[in-house]
Amino acid sequence: MDPSLILQNLVSPPVLFFFLGVTAVLVGSDLEIPAPIPKLFSLYLLLAIGFKGGLELQHSGLGGQVLPTIAAAMAMSLLVPLYSYLVLKTRLDGFNAAAIAATYGSISAVTFITAESFLETQNLSFDGFMVAALALMESPAIIVGLLLVKLAAPSQQGAGPKMGWSSVLRESFLNSSVFLLVGSLAIGLLVAAFSPASIDKMLPFTDKLFYGALSFFLLDMGIVAAQRIRDLRQAGAFLIGFSVLMPLFNALVGTLIARGLGLGPGNALLFVVLCASASYIAVPAAMRMTVPQANPSLYISTALGVTFPFNIIVGIPLYMAMINALLPAAG
């Protein structure tokens, strides 16, 4: 791997602000961001990426690589929890294994957005239909995780409240992240198709502010991730190893699928990042509501305290190098 890729990624403003947030916690600074502000920025990022994705999807249409790529992404969100569960079940009970497996079957929108910024610094193009893959990968992992609890740990379910499937499905398909992302994607599609003159009016908001908002959001994520470091003691060496090795394995599988689909390096990286990331917002929210027997410290601290920083600091340039090695014609 070219070390300059890691260096360029490390000195990008969003990653540096992430480190600033981590440093603030480690040195005991009183830096604190009021809760509503990160929420506002996360909503903005989802709106902007969904809207831009809708514009690009309207331009690219559903032919060519679009539908096979989206289908492959959804297949990964179904398969990753299954084989992750088999690994986790060797050391954990069914509830915790299923909750963590669902977390790693889902995706991290912020990691995806950071990968987009990385591609822009590398002058590599990517297509808007990857946003559709992002939006459609979150819900299947939640459903598979809960099916695993139902099917693989039935003898232990009496230990806690009964799960309500209507609540599960509602959280899977109507949680705020998925709803806003899909809605913004649809709006972008409609605007590009029927009101293209309006696009220029939105660009100052969706384009010019994007990088700064991402940097500010990652500052907060650095603070939150550093605060989760102490929870990693409870996770133990097995889970810490899992939260690094499983994304690497998923990235390799994703790279091979991207090669089979004939994706270019930009789209391939986004596909791989979707496969290799883990949810720390939507899935934990669903698991806390429906699988209270699982320990949130395990599935949140591994996804947010290990996998997320690993991916944005080392993983993205590493995956790019993997893609360049395995997709030589495209790279």
C-alpha positions in Angstrom: 0.0 0.0 0.0 1.2 3.5 -0.8 1.9 5.2 2.6 1.0 8.5 1.0 -2.6 7.4 0.9 -2.7 7.0 4.7 -0.9 10.3 5.1 -3.3 12.2 2.8 -6.2 10.7 4.7 -4.8 11.5 8.1 -4.2 15.2 7.3 -7.6 15.7 5.8 -9.7 18.2 7.9 -12.5 15.8 8.9 -10.0 13.2 10.2 -7.9 15.8 12.0 -11.0 17.2 13.7 -11.9 13.6 14.7 -8.4 13.4 16.4 -9.1 16.8 18.0 -12.2 15.4 19.6 -10.4 12.3 20.8 -7.6 14.5 22.2 -10.0 16.7 24.0 -11.3 13.7 26.0 -7.9 12.2 26.6 -6.4 15.4 28.0 -9.5 16.3 30.1 -10.6 19.4 28.1 -14.0 20.7 28.9 -14.8 20.8 25.2 -18.4 19.8 24.9 -20.9 20.1 22.0 -24.5 20.5 23.0 -26.5 17.4 22.0 -28.9 19.0 19.5 -26.0 20.3 17.3 -24.5 16.9 16.3 -28.0 15.7 15.6 -28.6 18.7 13.3 -25.4 18.1 11.5 -26.1 14.4 11.1 -29.5 15.2 9.6 -27.9 17.8 7.3 -25.3 15.2 6.1 -28.0 12.7 5.3 -30.1 15.3 3.5 -27.2 16.5 1.4 -25.9 13.1 0.4 -29.4 11.8 -0.3 -30.3 14.8 -2.4 -27.0 14.6 -4.4 -27.5 10.9 -4.8 -31.0 11.4 -6.2 -29.6 13.9 -8.8 -26.9 11.4 -9.9 -29.4 8.5 -9.9 -31.7 10.4 -12.2 -28.7 11.0 -14.6 -27.5 7.4 -14.4 -30.8 5.6 -14.5 -31.4 2.0 -13.3 -29.6 0.2 -16.1 -26.1 -1.1 -16.3 -24.4 -1.7 -12.9 -27.1 0.0 -10.9 -29.5 -2.7 -10.0 -26.9 -5.5 -9.7 -24.8 -3.3 -7.3 -27.8 -2.5 -5.2 -28.9 -6.2 -5.1 -25.3 -7.2 -4.1 -25.3 -4.6 -1.3 -28.6 -5.8 0.1 -27.3 -9.4 -0.1 -24.2 -8.5 1.9 -26.4 -6.8 4.6 -28.2 -10.2 4.9 -25.1 -12.4 4.8 -22.7 -10.5 7.0 -24.9 -10.8 10.1 -25.2 -14.6 9.5 -21.5 -15.5 9.3 -20.7 -12.8 12.0 -23.1 -14.5 14.3 -21.4 -17.9 13.8 -18.1 -16.4 14.8 -19.5 -14.4 17.8 -21.6 -17.4 19.1 -18.4 -19.2 19.9 -17.7 -16.8 22.7 -21.0 -15.0 23.4 -24.6 -15.8 24.3 -27.2 -15.6 21.5 -28.5 -12.2 22.4 -25.2 -10.4 22.3 -24.0 -12.4 19.3 -27.1 -11.5 17.3 -27.0 -7.8 18.4 -23.3 -7.4 17.4 -23.8 -9.4 14.2 -26.6 -7.0 13.2 -24.4 -4.0 13.9 -21.7 -5.3 11.6 -24.3 -6.2 8.9 -25.5 -2.6 8.7 -23.6 0.5 7.6 -22.1 3.7 8.8 -23.3 6.7 6.8 -20.5 8.9 8.2 -17.8 6.4 7.1 -19.4 6.4 3.7 -19.4 10.2 3.5 -15.7 10.3 4.7 -14.9 7.8 1.9 -16.6 10.2 -0.6 -14.4 13.0 0.6 -11.3 10.7 0.3 -12.3 10.0 -3.3 -12.6 13.7 -4.1 -9.1 14.3 -2.8 -7.9 11.5 -5.1 -9.8 12.9 -8.0 -11.7 9.6 -8.4 -15.3 9.8 -9.6 -18.2 7.8 -8.2 -21.9 7.5 -9.0 -24.9 8.6 -7.1 -26.6 5.3 -7.2 -24.2 4.1 -4.4 -26.4 6.3 -2.1 -29.3 4.0 -2.9 -27.2 1.0 -1.8 -26.4 2.9 1.4 -30.1 3.5 2.2 -31.1 0.0 1.5 -28.5 -1.8 3.6 -29.5 -0.7 7.0 -32.9 -2.4 7.4 -32.1 -6.0 6.3 -29.4 -6.3 8.9 -31.7 -5.3 11.7 -34.3 -7.9 10.6 -31.7 -10.6 10.3 -30.3 -9.8 13.7 -33.8 -10.2 15.3 -34.5 -13.4 13.4 -31.2 -14.8 14.8 -32.5 -14.0 18.3 -35.8 -15.6 17.5 -34.4 -18.7 16.0 -31.0 -19.2 17.7 -31.7 -18.2 21.2 -35.4 -19.2 21.8 -34.6 -20.8 25.2 -33.3 -17.5 26.6 -36.0 -15.2 25.4 -38.1 -15.6 28.5 -35.4 -13.7 30.3 -36.6 -10.4 29.0 -39.6 -8.5 27.5 -41.2 -10.0 24.4 -40.1 -8.4 21.2 -42.8 -6.7 19.1 -42.4 -7.2 15.4 -44.4 -4.2 14.4 -41.9 -2.1 16.4 -39.0 -3.9 14.8 -40.3 -3.3 11.3 -41.1 0.3 12.0 -37.6 0.9 13.4 -36.1 -1.0 10.4 -37.8 1.0 7.7 -38.9 4.3 9.3 -36.0 5.2 11.6 -35.0 8.8 11.1 -31.7 8.0 9.2 -33.3 5.7 6.6 -36.4 7.9 6.3 -34.5 11.1 5.6 -31.9 9.4 3.3 -34.6 7.7 1.2 -36.8 10.8 1.2 -33.9 13.1 0.1 -32.9 10.6 -2.6 -36.5 10.7 -3.9 -36.6 14.5 -3.8 -33.3 14.7 -5.7 -34.7 12.3 -8.3 -37.9 14.4 -8.7 -36.0 17.7 -8.9 -33.6 16.4 -11.5 -36.4 15.1 -13.6 -39.0 17.9 -13.4 -37.3 21.0 -12.0 -33.6 21.1 -13.0 -33.5 24.8 -12.7 -34.0 24.4 -8.9 -30.8 22.4 -8.5 -28.5 25.5 -8.6 -30.5 27.0 -5.7 -29.8 24.0 -3.6 -26.1 23.6 -4.4 -24.8 26.3 -2.0 -26.5 24.4 0.8 -25.8 20.8 -0.2 -22.3 21.3 -1.6 -20.5 24.3 -0.2 -21.3 23.6 3.5 -20.8 19.9 3.2 -17.1 19.6 4.0 -17.3 21.9 7.0 -20.3 20.2 8.4 -18.6 16.8 8.1 -15.5 18.1 9.9 -17.7 19.5 12.7 -19.6 16.2 13.0 -16.4 14.2 13.1 -15.2 16.4 15.9 -18.2 15.3 17.9 -17.7 11.7 16.9 -14.1 11.9 18.1 -15.4 13.0 21.5 -18.0 10.2 21.7 -15.6 7.5 20.4 -13.0 8.5 23.1 -15.6 8.4 25.8 -16.3 4.8 24.7 -12.7 3.7 25.1 -13.3 2.7 28.7 -16.2 0.4 27.6 -13.7 -1.6 25.5 -12.3 -3.2 28.7 -15.6 -4.9 29.0 -15.6 -6.0 25.4 -12.3 -7.9 25.8 -9.6 -8.9 23.4 -11.9 -11.2 21.4 -14.4 -8.5 20.5 -11.7 -5.9 19.9 -10.0 -8.3 17.5 -13.4 -9.1 15.9 -14.1 -5.4 15.3 -10.9 -5.0 13.3 -10.7 -8.4 11.5 -14.3 -8.7 10.5 -14.3 -5.4 8.6 -11.1 -6.4 6.9 -12.7 -9.7 5.8 -15.9 -8.0 4.7 -13.7 -5.5 2.7 -12.0 -8.4 1.0 -15.4 -10.0 0.1 -16.7 -6.6 -1.0 -13.6 -6.1 -3.2 -14.1 -9.4 -4.9 -17.8 -8.7 -5.5 -17.0 -5.2 -6.8 -14.6 -6.9 -9.2 -17.3 -9.3 -10.3 -19.7 -6.4 -10.9 -17.1 -4.5 -12.9 -17.2 -1.4 -10.7 -14.8 1.4 -11.2 -12.4 2.3 -8.3 -14.6 5.0 -6.9 -17.8 3.0 -6.8 -15.8 -0.1 -5.7 -14.4 1.8 -2.6 -17.8 3.0 -1.6 -19.2 -0.5 -2.0 -16.3 -1.9 0.1 -16.8 0.7 2.8 -20.5 -0.2 3.0 -19.5 -3.9 3.5 -16.8 -3.1 6.0 -18.5 -0.5 8.2 -20.7 -1.0 11.2 -23.8 0.9 12.4 -23.6 2.8 15.7 -26.9 4.7 15.4 -29.8 2.9 13.8 -29.0 -0.7 14.7 -28.1 0.1 18.3 -31.3 2.0 18.7 -33.3 -1.0 17.3 -31.4 -3.5 19.5 -31.8 -1.5 22.6 -35.6 -1.4 22.0 -36.1 -5.0 20.9 -33.3 -7.0 22.5 -32.8 -5.6 26.0 -31.0 -8.8 27.0 -28.0 -7.7 24.9 -25.4 -5.5 26.5 -25.2 -2.1 24.6 -21.7 -1.5 25.8 -20.5 -4.4 23.7 -22.1 -3.5 20.3 -21.8 0.2 20.6 -18.2 0.4 21.9 -16.9 -2.1 19.3 -18.6 -0.3 16.4 -17.9 3.2 17.6 -14.8 2.8 19.6 -12.8 0.5 17.3 -14.3 -0.1 13.9 -15.3 3.5 13.1 -11.9 5.1 13.9 -10.1 2.2 12.2 -12.1 2.6 9.0 -11.8 6.4 8.7 -8.1 6.5 9.7 -6.5 3.3 8.2 -9.3 1.3 6.6 -10.3 3.7 3.7 -6.8 4.1 2.3 -6.1 0.4 3.0 -9.3 -0.6 1.1 -8.3 1.7 -1.8 -4.9 -0.1 -2.0 -6.8 -3.5 -1.9 -9.0 -2.3 -4.8 -6.0 -1.1 -6.8 -4.3 -4.4 -6.3 -7.3 -6.6 -7.1 -8.9 -4.4 -9.8 -5.7 -3.6 -11.8 -7.5 -2.8 -15.0 -9.7 -0.2 -13.2 -7.0 1.1 -10.9 
